[in-house]
Amino acid sequence: MRQVCTVMKELTTAAMTTTAETVYAAGAARGRWEADALARAARLEARLGDPYDPANPHGLRAVFAADGRRTPPAATEALLAETGLGAEFVPAEYGGRLTRADLLARTLRPVFRRDTALGFGYGITSLFATGAVWAAGSAAQRRELADLLLGGGRATILHHELAHANAILRDEFTARTLPGGGRGLHGRKDLIINAARADAQIVYARTDEARGPRSHSVFLLDPAQSEPGTMRHLPRIETSGMRGALFSGLEFHGRPLPEDAQVGRTGEGVALALRTFQVNRSVICGVVTAAADTVLHSAVRAVTTGRSGPVARRWHKALTGVFADLLACDAMATVALRALGLLPDRAHVLAAAVKYVVPDLLRENLEELATVLGARGYQHGSAEYGALDKLVRDLPVAGLGHAGTAACQAVIVPQLRTLAESAWFAEDEPPPELFRKGAELPPLDYRLLGIAGGGDFMAASLIGSADRLAPSRGVGGQITVLAELAEAFVAELRALRETCRLLPPYGVSALGDPAVCVLSDRYSLIAAAAAVLGVWEGQDGSDPFLADAAWVVLALSRIGKRLGIPVPDLPDGCMTHVLDELIRRYRAGIACDLDATPLAQ
């Protein structure tokens, strides 16, 4: 017995040493993740070059010219292939660079800053497609897909109606038993991005005729292995937006499904869609703000070019408001992306709220900037001012239209009564690392993502922020206005709780009631305010502008007006301070994001 105990002690000591070494190595790796991601983003920004240089083959003039020809910008796609962009979509455990979702968004922004269609057409669609495999695929499927993406290949997604992010995606696929045994894929979809050039297809197909959450399954297919006559490529469809992306269709006639093609369990398709689409929603919102940033820079160019004096007063409200909104969008998306790793079982409602709010804010922002740019904003192909015209067309096709909003409502609305009864004003705040730049966070692990329950950490954060600001309500100046705004949002949350407690105990059937759906709008804007406050409180003071309360006051005032809650007047100097920073960033070539990212010039 003594010998056994000695052996056990030695084994335990060895295991503890190994665990300690593993933990230390993991901690060291986490410490490098952010620096490495920012360095890759900076290198890509430099490789893409000055977007306004007419001779730059990757500049806006070249991108807009390709859009006019309805072709992908070939030279820039080749550059992205050379940089190995596909590795950004492969988890690090399989040899890729994907560690955290928020870092992924930051590495992709240089692409989206120039062309949303390029961002989707070249790469991000592969991320959306492969999520189900990272979440539930076999070891062989993950290895196969990782090797494909690391080798420069593409994947595309053929999803069913529940997972639709856009109204134009309506058709479905069905897996049926074949006469000779096994299963075959049937069905047609006319609009699939990269359908003709994808090296892997991730298909959400109906496997149970009964309606319900177990009706669909997921399959990983190699298009090159289709038997003759079982798969037909349909003609390309030209869209009004994202004209450089390649959309076409696929039609299946009993395409045999190999034994090892199914991803996860039979009937798991709906659950996988709900789990993985929260990543997709958050990433989209985290990168598309970079495209809006380009439009804001063009508006500043329009009002400063040829002027030696200050910006005309009539443009102050629009320019500063859009700048504050972009910072708010960045804050909300960044918090959601960080939550996917830090709080993976509780991030689903926030991810839906982000996708609900950010597209609406961006559409409103583009309308405001259109008043500044005037006719110049719709000059097709103009490198200096044409970004507005292109983004107005691109956003709806990128899944940021009405149907995307409806999909987010389908996530939020069924949760509201439960949150009102058990979560709001009852939970502890989330870890401060959620809001802190430079914090070492866990990696994104699709296998840990949850789809129901988990409470509401953003509501708890809002209440905590308001409590900490409460003593400043009598101080005066911006901090007092900020404290009053925080309390106004808490009061709105309290009122929302009383309303949602009275909701009947029904789920998705509530989506047919406009009075109920509008509650998701109120909730999502409250979550946006919580994110802005949390990010501001998490500042380390290294950026004096972000540490100042001016941008937060302006951002929350605009969110509050959208909610229709009482909003105090802006304090003196608030708008001027934000405008001065915007002009400084424009002249210094700095992005209008929370990172104050240097841009290629």
C-alpha positions as CSV (number, residue, x, y, z in Angstrom):
1,M,0.0,0.0,0.0
2,R,2.8,2.4,0.9
3,Q,4.4,1.7,-2.5
4,V,1.1,2.4,-4.2
5,C,0.7,5.6,-2.3
6,T,4.2,6.7,-3.3
7,V,3.6,5.9,-7.0
8,M,0.2,7.8,-6.8
9,K,2.0,10.8,-5.2
10,E,4.6,10.8,-7.9
11,L,2.0,10.6,-10.6
12,T,-0.1,13.3,-9.0
13,T,3.0,15.6,-8.6
14,A,3.9,15.0,-12.3
15,A,0.3,15.7,-13.4
16,M,0.3,18.9,-11.3
17,T,3.6,20.0,-12.9
18,T,2.3,19.2,-16.4
19,T,-0.9,21.1,-15.6
20,A,1.0,24.1,-14.3
21,E,3.3,24.1,-17.4
22,T,0.2,23.9,-19.6
23,V,-1.5,26.7,-17.8
24,Y,1.6,28.8,-17.9
25,A,2.0,28.1,-21.7
26,A,-1.7,28.9,-22.3
27,G,-1.3,32.2,-20.4
28,A,1.8,33.1,-22.3
29,A,0.0,32.4,-25.6
30,R,-3.0,34.5,-24.5
31,G,-0.7,37.4,-23.8
32,R,0.6,37.2,-27.4
33,W,-2.7,36.9,-29.1
34,E,-3.7,40.5,-29.2
35,A,-0.3,41.8,-30.1
36,D,0.0,39.3,-32.9
37,A,-3.5,40.1,-34.3
38,L,-2.9,43.8,-34.3
39,A,0.5,43.3,-36.0
40,R,-1.2,41.2,-38.7
41,A,-3.9,43.8,-39.2
42,A,-1.3,46.5,-39.5
43,R,0.7,44.5,-42.1
44,L,-2.4,43.9,-44.1
45,E,-3.4,47.6,-43.9
46,A,0.1,48.5,-45.2
47,R,0.0,45.8,-48.0
48,L,-3.4,47.1,-49.2
49,G,-1.9,50.6,-49.3
50,D,-3.3,54.1,-49.5
51,P,-6.9,53.7,-50.6
52,Y,-7.0,57.1,-52.2
53,D,-3.9,56.6,-54.3
54,P,-5.2,56.4,-57.9
55,A,-2.2,54.2,-58.9
56,N,-2.8,51.7,-56.1
57,P,-4.1,48.4,-57.5
58,H,-5.9,47.8,-54.2
59,G,-7.2,51.3,-53.7
60,L,-10.8,52.5,-53.7
61,R,-10.6,53.5,-57.4
62,A,-9.6,49.9,-58.4
63,V,-12.2,48.4,-56.0
64,F,-15.0,50.6,-57.4
65,A,-14.0,49.8,-60.9
66,A,-14.2,46.1,-60.2
67,D,-17.6,46.7,-58.7
68,G,-18.7,48.5,-61.8
69,R,-17.6,45.5,-63.9
70,R,-19.4,43.2,-61.4
71,T,-16.2,41.2,-60.9
72,P,-14.1,40.6,-57.8
73,P,-11.0,42.7,-57.6
74,A,-8.6,40.0,-58.9
75,A,-5.3,41.7,-57.8
76,T,-6.6,42.2,-54.3
77,E,-7.9,38.7,-54.0
78,A,-4.5,37.5,-55.0
79,L,-2.9,39.6,-52.4
80,L,-5.2,38.2,-49.7
81,A,-4.3,34.7,-50.8
82,E,-0.6,35.6,-50.6
83,T,-1.1,36.8,-47.0
84,G,-2.8,33.5,-46.1
85,L,-6.1,35.2,-45.0
86,G,-7.8,31.8,-44.8
87,A,-5.8,30.9,-41.7
88,E,-7.7,33.6,-39.8
89,F,-10.8,31.3,-40.0
90,V,-9.1,28.2,-38.7
91,P,-8.8,27.6,-34.9
92,A,-5.3,27.8,-33.6
93,E,-5.5,24.2,-32.4
94,Y,-5.7,23.1,-36.1
95,G,-2.8,25.3,-37.2
96,G,-4.7,28.5,-38.0
97,R,-4.7,31.9,-36.4
98,L,-8.3,32.0,-35.0
99,T,-8.0,32.6,-31.2
100,R,-10.6,35.2,-30.2
101,A,-13.5,36.5,-32.1
102,D,-12.8,40.2,-31.3
103,L,-9.3,39.8,-32.6
104,L,-10.6,38.2,-35.8
105,A,-12.7,41.2,-36.4
106,R,-9.8,43.5,-36.0
107,T,-7.7,41.6,-38.5
108,L,-10.4,41.7,-41.1
109,R,-11.2,45.4,-40.8
110,P,-8.6,46.5,-43.4
111,V,-10.4,44.4,-46.0
112,F,-13.9,45.7,-45.1
113,R,-12.6,49.2,-44.9
114,R,-12.2,49.1,-48.6
115,D,-14.9,46.7,-49.8
116,T,-17.6,44.8,-48.0
117,A,-18.1,42.5,-51.1
118,L,-14.5,41.6,-51.0
119,G,-14.6,40.8,-47.3
120,F,-17.5,38.4,-47.9
121,G,-16.5,37.1,-51.2
122,Y,-13.0,36.3,-50.4
123,G,-13.1,35.0,-46.9
124,I,-15.6,35.7,-44.2
125,T,-18.2,33.4,-45.8
126,S,-15.8,30.5,-45.1
127,L,-16.0,31.4,-41.4
128,F,-19.8,31.4,-41.4
129,A,-19.8,28.1,-43.2
130,T,-17.3,26.3,-41.1
131,G,-18.7,27.2,-37.7
132,A,-20.9,24.1,-37.5
133,V,-17.8,21.9,-38.1
134,W,-15.8,23.6,-35.4
135,A,-18.8,23.2,-33.1
136,A,-19.8,19.6,-33.7
137,G,-17.6,18.1,-36.5
138,S,-15.6,14.9,-36.1
139,A,-11.8,15.2,-35.7
140,A,-11.4,14.1,-39.4
141,Q,-13.9,16.7,-40.6
142,R,-12.1,19.5,-38.7
143,R,-8.7,18.4,-40.0
144,E,-10.0,18.2,-43.5
145,L,-11.6,21.6,-43.4
146,A,-8.6,23.2,-41.7
147,D,-6.2,21.9,-44.3
148,L,-8.5,23.2,-47.1
149,L,-8.7,26.7,-45.7
150,L,-5.0,26.8,-44.8
151,G,-4.2,25.8,-48.4
152,G,-6.2,28.8,-49.7
153,G,-9.5,27.0,-50.3
154,R,-13.0,28.4,-49.7
155,A,-16.1,27.0,-48.1
156,T,-19.7,28.2,-48.6
157,I,-22.9,27.7,-46.6
158,L,-26.3,26.4,-47.8
159,H,-28.6,27.1,-44.9
160,H,-32.2,26.6,-44.2
161,E,-34.8,29.2,-43.4
162,L,-34.3,29.6,-39.7
163,A,-30.7,30.5,-40.2
164,H,-31.4,33.0,-42.9
165,A,-29.7,36.3,-42.4
166,N,-31.3,37.9,-45.4
167,A,-34.7,37.9,-47.1
168,I,-33.3,36.7,-50.4
169,L,-32.3,33.3,-49.0
170,R,-35.5,31.3,-48.9
171,D,-35.1,27.9,-50.5
172,E,-34.4,24.6,-48.6
173,F,-32.7,21.3,-49.1
174,T,-33.9,17.8,-48.1
175,A,-31.9,14.6,-47.4
176,R,-34.0,11.6,-48.4
177,T,-33.5,7.9,-48.5
178,L,-32.3,6.7,-51.9
179,P,-33.9,3.7,-53.6
180,G,-30.6,1.7,-53.4
181,G,-30.0,2.7,-49.8
182,G,-28.2,5.6,-48.1
183,R,-29.4,9.2,-48.4
184,G,-29.4,11.7,-51.2
185,L,-29.6,15.5,-51.2
186,H,-32.5,17.2,-53.0
187,G,-33.4,20.8,-53.4
188,R,-32.5,24.1,-54.9
189,K,-31.2,27.5,-53.8
190,D,-30.7,30.3,-56.4
191,L,-28.5,32.7,-54.5
192,I,-25.4,31.3,-52.8
193,I,-22.2,33.3,-52.4
194,N,-19.2,31.5,-54.0
195,A,-21.4,28.5,-55.0
196,A,-19.4,28.1,-58.2
197,R,-15.9,28.4,-56.7
198,A,-16.2,26.9,-53.2
199,D,-14.1,23.9,-52.4
200,A,-16.4,22.7,-49.6
201,Q,-20.2,23.0,-49.0
202,I,-21.8,23.0,-45.6
203,V,-25.4,22.1,-46.1
204,Y,-28.3,22.5,-43.7
205,A,-30.8,20.0,-45.0
206,R,-34.2,18.8,-43.7
207,T,-34.0,15.2,-42.4
208,D,-37.3,15.0,-40.6
209,E,-40.6,16.0,-42.3
210,A,-42.1,17.0,-38.9
211,R,-41.7,20.7,-38.1
212,G,-39.7,21.4,-35.0
213,P,-36.2,21.9,-33.6
214,R,-35.0,18.5,-34.7
215,S,-36.0,18.9,-38.4
216,H,-32.6,19.6,-39.9
217,S,-29.1,18.2,-40.0
218,V,-25.8,19.5,-41.3
219,F,-23.6,17.9,-44.0
220,L,-20.0,18.6,-45.1
221,L,-19.6,18.0,-48.8
222,D,-16.9,18.1,-51.4
223,P,-18.4,19.5,-54.6
224,A,-15.7,17.8,-56.7
225,Q,-17.0,14.4,-55.5
226,S,-20.6,14.8,-56.8
227,E,-21.8,12.1,-59.1
228,P,-22.7,13.2,-62.6
229,G,-26.3,14.4,-62.9
230,T,-26.8,14.8,-59.1
231,M,-25.7,18.4,-58.8
232,R,-26.2,21.3,-61.2
233,H,-24.7,24.8,-61.0
234,L,-27.2,27.5,-61.8
235,P,-26.4,30.8,-63.6
236,R,-24.9,33.7,-61.8
237,I,-27.4,36.2,-60.4
238,E,-26.4,39.9,-60.4
239,T,-27.4,41.7,-57.2
240,S,-27.9,45.4,-56.6
241,G,-25.3,45.5,-53.9
242,M,-22.0,43.6,-53.4
243,R,-21.8,43.5,-57.2
244,G,-18.3,42.1,-57.1
245,A,-19.3,39.1,-55.1
246,L,-20.2,35.9,-57.1
247,F,-23.7,34.8,-56.3
248,S,-25.2,31.8,-58.1
249,G,-27.3,28.8,-57.4
250,L,-27.1,25.0,-56.8
251,E,-29.7,22.3,-57.6
252,F,-29.4,18.8,-56.2
253,H,-31.1,15.7,-57.6
254,G,-30.3,12.9,-55.2
255,R,-26.7,13.8,-54.7
256,P,-25.5,10.9,-52.6
257,L,-24.4,11.8,-49.0
258,P,-21.3,9.9,-47.9
259,E,-21.5,8.0,-44.5
260,D,-19.0,10.4,-43.0
261,A,-20.6,13.6,-44.4
262,Q,-23.0,14.4,-41.5
263,V,-21.7,17.0,-39.0
264,G,-22.8,16.3,-35.5
265,R,-26.0,14.3,-34.6
266,T,-29.0,13.8,-36.8
267,G,-31.5,16.7,-36.1
268,E,-28.9,19.0,-34.7
269,G,-29.0,21.5,-37.5
270,V,-31.2,24.1,-35.9
271,A,-29.2,24.0,-32.7
272,L,-26.0,24.4,-34.6
273,A,-27.4,27.3,-36.6
274,L,-28.5,29.1,-33.4
275,R,-25.1,28.4,-31.7
276,T,-22.9,29.4,-34.6
277,F,-24.9,32.3,-36.0
278,Q,-24.2,34.3,-32.9
279,V,-20.6,34.4,-33.9
280,N,-21.5,35.4,-37.5
281,R,-23.8,38.2,-36.3
282,S,-21.2,39.7,-34.0
283,V,-18.4,39.4,-36.5
284,I,-20.4,41.1,-39.2
285,C,-21.1,44.0,-36.9
286,G,-17.5,44.2,-35.8
287,V,-16.2,44.5,-39.3
288,V,-18.8,46.4,-41.3
289,T,-18.3,49.5,-39.1
290,A,-14.9,49.8,-40.8
291,A,-16.8,50.3,-44.1
292,A,-18.9,53.1,-42.5
293,D,-15.7,54.6,-41.2
294,T,-14.5,55.1,-44.8
295,V,-17.7,57.0,-45.6
296,L,-17.3,59.2,-42.5
297,H,-13.7,60.0,-43.6
298,S,-15.0,61.0,-47.1
299,A,-17.6,63.3,-45.5
300,V,-14.9,65.0,-43.4
301,R,-12.8,65.3,-46.6
302,A,-15.8,67.0,-48.3
303,V,-16.3,69.7,-45.6
304,T,-12.6,70.4,-45.1
305,T,-11.1,70.4,-48.6
306,G,-10.4,73.9,-49.8
307,R,-11.3,75.4,-46.4
308,S,-8.7,77.1,-44.2
309,G,-11.1,77.9,-41.4
310,P,-13.3,75.6,-39.1
311,V,-15.9,73.2,-40.3
312,A,-19.2,75.0,-41.1
313,R,-21.5,74.8,-38.1
314,R,-24.3,73.2,-40.0
315,W,-22.3,70.0,-40.3
316,H,-21.3,69.7,-36.7
317,K,-24.2,67.7,-35.5
318,A,-24.2,65.1,-38.3
319,L,-20.4,64.5,-38.2
320,T,-20.0,64.3,-34.5
321,G,-23.2,62.2,-34.2
322,V,-22.0,59.6,-36.7
323,F,-18.6,59.5,-35.1
324,A,-20.2,58.9,-31.7
325,D,-22.5,56.2,-33.2
326,L,-19.5,54.4,-34.8
327,L,-17.8,54.3,-31.4
328,A,-21.0,53.0,-29.9
329,C,-21.3,50.3,-32.6
330,D,-17.7,49.3,-32.0
331,A,-18.2,49.1,-28.3
332,M,-21.3,46.9,-28.6
333,A,-19.8,44.6,-31.2
334,T,-16.5,44.3,-29.3
335,V,-18.2,43.4,-26.1
336,A,-20.3,40.8,-27.8
337,L,-17.2,39.3,-29.5
338,R,-15.3,39.1,-26.3
339,A,-18.3,37.6,-24.5
340,L,-18.2,34.7,-27.0
341,G,-15.0,33.5,-25.4
342,L,-15.4,34.8,-21.9
343,L,-19.1,34.0,-21.4
344,P,-19.9,31.5,-24.2
345,D,-23.0,30.0,-22.6
346,R,-24.5,33.5,-22.1
347,A,-23.7,35.5,-25.1
348,H,-26.6,34.6,-27.5
349,V,-29.0,37.3,-26.5
350,L,-26.3,40.0,-26.7
351,A,-25.2,38.8,-30.1
352,A,-28.8,39.1,-31.4
353,A,-29.1,42.6,-29.9
354,V,-25.9,43.7,-31.5
355,K,-27.1,42.5,-34.9
356,Y,-30.4,44.3,-34.2
357,V,-28.9,47.7,-33.3
358,V,-25.8,48.1,-35.4
359,P,-27.3,47.8,-38.9
360,D,-30.0,50.3,-37.9
361,L,-27.5,52.8,-36.6
362,L,-25.3,52.4,-39.7
363,R,-28.3,53.0,-42.0
364,E,-29.2,56.1,-40.1
365,N,-25.6,57.2,-40.2
366,L,-25.4,56.8,-44.0
367,E,-28.5,58.9,-44.3
368,E,-26.9,61.7,-42.2
369,L,-23.7,61.5,-44.1
370,A,-25.6,61.8,-47.4
371,T,-26.8,65.2,-46.3
372,V,-23.2,66.2,-45.8
373,L,-21.8,64.7,-49.0
374,G,-24.8,65.6,-51.2
375,A,-24.5,64.6,-54.9
376,R,-20.8,63.8,-54.4
377,G,-21.7,60.8,-52.3
378,Y,-23.3,59.1,-55.3
379,Q,-20.5,59.6,-57.8
380,H,-20.0,56.1,-59.0
381,G,-16.4,55.1,-58.8
382,S,-15.1,58.3,-57.1
383,A,-12.3,57.2,-54.8
384,E,-12.7,60.3,-52.7
385,Y,-16.5,60.2,-52.2
386,G,-18.0,57.1,-53.8
387,A,-17.9,54.9,-50.6
388,L,-21.4,56.1,-49.6
389,D,-23.0,55.0,-52.8
390,K,-21.4,51.6,-52.6
391,L,-22.1,50.9,-48.9
392,V,-25.8,52.0,-49.3
393,R,-26.1,49.2,-51.9
394,D,-24.0,46.7,-50.1
395,L,-25.4,46.6,-46.6
396,P,-28.8,45.0,-47.4
397,V,-27.2,42.2,-49.4
398,A,-24.6,41.6,-46.7
399,G,-27.4,40.4,-44.4
400,L,-27.9,43.7,-42.7
401,G,-31.5,44.3,-43.9
402,H,-35.0,43.8,-42.6
403,A,-34.9,40.0,-42.6
404,G,-31.8,40.0,-40.5
405,T,-33.6,42.1,-37.9
406,A,-36.5,39.6,-37.9
407,A,-34.1,36.8,-37.2
408,C,-32.7,38.7,-34.2
409,Q,-36.2,39.3,-32.9
410,A,-36.8,35.6,-33.0
411,V,-33.9,35.2,-30.6
412,I,-34.7,38.1,-28.2
413,V,-38.5,38.1,-27.9
414,P,-38.9,34.6,-26.5
415,Q,-36.4,35.5,-23.8
416,L,-37.9,38.7,-22.5
417,R,-40.3,37.4,-20.0
418,T,-37.8,35.1,-18.4
419,L,-35.2,37.8,-18.2
420,A,-37.7,40.2,-16.6
421,E,-38.8,37.6,-14.0
422,S,-35.4,36.2,-13.1
423,A,-32.4,38.2,-14.4
424,W,-32.9,42.0,-14.4
425,F,-31.9,43.6,-11.2
426,A,-31.0,40.2,-9.8
427,E,-27.6,39.2,-11.3
428,D,-24.0,40.0,-10.6
429,E,-22.0,42.1,-13.0
430,P,-19.8,40.3,-15.6
431,P,-16.0,40.2,-15.2
432,P,-14.4,43.5,-15.8
433,E,-12.1,41.9,-18.5
434,L,-15.2,41.9,-20.7
435,F,-14.7,45.7,-21.2
436,R,-11.0,46.1,-20.7
437,K,-8.7,46.5,-23.7
438,G,-5.6,44.3,-23.4
439,A,-7.3,41.8,-21.1
440,E,-6.2,38.2,-21.6
441,L,-9.4,36.4,-22.5
442,P,-10.2,32.7,-23.3
443,P,-10.2,31.6,-26.9
444,L,-13.4,31.3,-28.9
445,D,-14.5,27.7,-28.7
446,Y,-17.6,26.9,-30.7
447,R,-18.2,23.8,-28.7
448,L,-19.0,25.9,-25.6
449,L,-21.5,28.3,-27.1
450,G,-25.0,28.2,-25.6
451,I,-28.4,29.0,-27.1
452,A,-30.8,29.5,-24.2
453,G,-30.9,30.7,-20.6
454,G,-27.8,32.2,-19.0
455,G,-29.4,35.4,-17.7
456,D,-28.4,39.0,-18.8
457,F,-25.0,40.2,-17.8
458,M,-25.4,43.4,-19.8
459,A,-28.3,44.6,-17.7
460,A,-26.3,43.9,-14.6
461,S,-23.4,45.9,-16.0
462,L,-25.7,48.9,-16.8
463,I,-27.0,48.9,-13.2
464,G,-23.5,48.7,-11.8
465,S,-22.3,51.6,-14.0
466,A,-25.2,53.7,-13.0
467,D,-24.6,53.0,-9.3
468,R,-20.9,54.0,-9.6
469,L,-21.9,57.2,-11.4
470,A,-24.7,58.2,-9.0
471,P,-22.5,60.2,-6.6
472,S,-21.5,62.4,-9.5
473,R,-25.0,63.6,-10.3
474,G,-24.5,66.9,-8.4
475,V,-20.9,67.6,-9.5
476,G,-21.8,69.4,-12.7
477,G,-20.5,69.3,-16.2
478,Q,-20.2,66.2,-18.4
479,I,-19.9,63.7,-15.6
480,T,-23.2,64.8,-14.1
481,V,-24.9,64.5,-17.5
482,L,-23.4,61.1,-17.9
483,A,-24.7,60.0,-14.5
484,E,-28.2,61.3,-15.4
485,L,-28.1,59.4,-18.7
486,A,-27.0,56.2,-17.0
487,E,-29.9,56.5,-14.5
488,A,-32.4,57.2,-17.3
489,F,-31.4,53.9,-19.0
490,V,-31.8,52.0,-15.7
491,A,-35.2,53.6,-15.3
492,E,-36.1,52.4,-18.9
493,L,-34.9,48.9,-18.0
494,R,-37.1,49.0,-14.9
495,A,-40.1,50.0,-17.0
496,L,-39.3,47.3,-19.5
497,R,-39.2,44.7,-16.8
498,E,-42.7,45.6,-15.6
499,T,-44.0,45.4,-19.2
500,C,-42.2,42.1,-20.0
501,R,-43.5,40.4,-16.8
502,L,-47.0,40.8,-18.2
503,L,-46.2,39.0,-21.5
504,P,-48.0,35.7,-22.0
505,P,-45.9,32.5,-21.8
506,Y,-45.5,32.0,-25.5
507,G,-42.4,31.8,-27.6
508,V,-41.9,32.5,-31.3
509,S,-45.6,33.0,-31.8
510,A,-45.1,36.4,-30.1
511,L,-43.2,37.5,-33.3
512,G,-46.6,38.1,-34.9
513,D,-47.5,40.8,-32.4
514,P,-45.9,44.2,-33.3
515,A,-46.4,45.4,-29.8
516,V,-44.2,42.6,-28.5
517,C,-41.6,42.9,-31.2
518,V,-41.0,46.6,-30.4
519,L,-39.9,45.4,-26.9
520,S,-36.8,43.9,-28.6
521,D,-36.0,47.3,-30.0
522,R,-36.1,48.8,-26.5
523,Y,-34.1,46.0,-25.0
524,S,-31.4,46.1,-27.6
525,L,-30.8,49.9,-27.3
526,I,-30.5,49.4,-23.5
527,A,-27.9,46.8,-24.1
528,A,-26.1,49.2,-26.5
529,A,-26.0,51.8,-23.7
530,A,-24.6,49.2,-21.3
531,A,-21.8,48.4,-23.7
532,V,-20.8,52.0,-24.2
533,L,-20.7,52.6,-20.4
534,G,-18.8,49.4,-19.8
535,V,-16.2,50.2,-22.4
536,W,-15.8,53.8,-21.1
537,E,-15.3,52.5,-17.5
538,G,-12.8,50.0,-18.8
539,Q,-10.5,52.6,-20.2
540,D,-7.0,52.6,-18.8
541,G,-6.4,56.3,-19.6
542,S,-3.9,55.7,-22.4
543,D,-6.2,57.5,-24.9
544,P,-7.3,60.8,-23.4
545,F,-10.2,61.2,-25.8
546,L,-11.7,57.8,-25.0
547,A,-11.1,58.3,-21.3
548,D,-13.0,61.6,-21.5
549,A,-16.8,61.5,-21.1
550,A,-17.7,63.7,-24.1
551,W,-18.1,60.9,-26.7
552,V,-20.0,58.7,-24.2
553,V,-22.4,61.5,-23.4
554,L,-23.0,62.2,-27.1
555,A,-23.4,58.5,-27.9
556,L,-25.8,57.8,-25.0
557,S,-27.8,60.9,-25.8
558,R,-28.4,59.7,-29.3
559,I,-29.3,56.2,-28.1
560,G,-31.7,57.7,-25.5
561,K,-33.4,59.8,-28.2
562,R,-34.0,56.7,-30.3
563,L,-35.6,55.2,-27.2
564,G,-37.7,58.2,-26.5
565,I,-36.5,58.6,-22.9
566,P,-35.7,62.0,-21.3
567,V,-32.3,63.2,-22.3
568,P,-30.5,66.1,-20.7
569,D,-29.0,68.8,-22.9
570,L,-25.4,68.3,-24.0
571,P,-23.0,70.1,-21.8
572,D,-20.9,73.0,-23.2
573,G,-18.0,71.9,-25.2
574,C,-19.1,68.3,-25.6
575,M,-19.8,68.4,-29.4
576,T,-16.7,70.6,-30.0
577,H,-14.5,68.1,-28.3
578,V,-15.8,65.2,-30.3
579,L,-15.5,67.2,-33.6
580,D,-11.9,68.3,-32.8
581,E,-11.0,64.6,-32.3
582,L,-12.7,63.6,-35.6
583,I,-10.8,66.2,-37.6
584,R,-7.6,65.3,-35.9
585,R,-8.1,61.6,-36.8
586,Y,-8.9,62.4,-40.4
587,R,-5.8,64.6,-40.8
588,A,-3.6,62.1,-39.1
589,G,-5.0,59.1,-41.0
590,I,-6.5,57.4,-38.0
591,A,-9.7,55.2,-38.0
592,C,-12.8,56.3,-36.1
593,D,-12.8,53.2,-34.0
594,L,-12.0,52.4,-30.3
595,D,-8.4,51.3,-31.2
596,A,-7.7,54.6,-33.1
597,T,-6.1,52.4,-35.8
598,P,-3.5,54.0,-38.0
599,L,-4.5,53.9,-41.7
600,A,-2.3,53.4,-44.8
601,Q,-1.5,56.8,-46.4
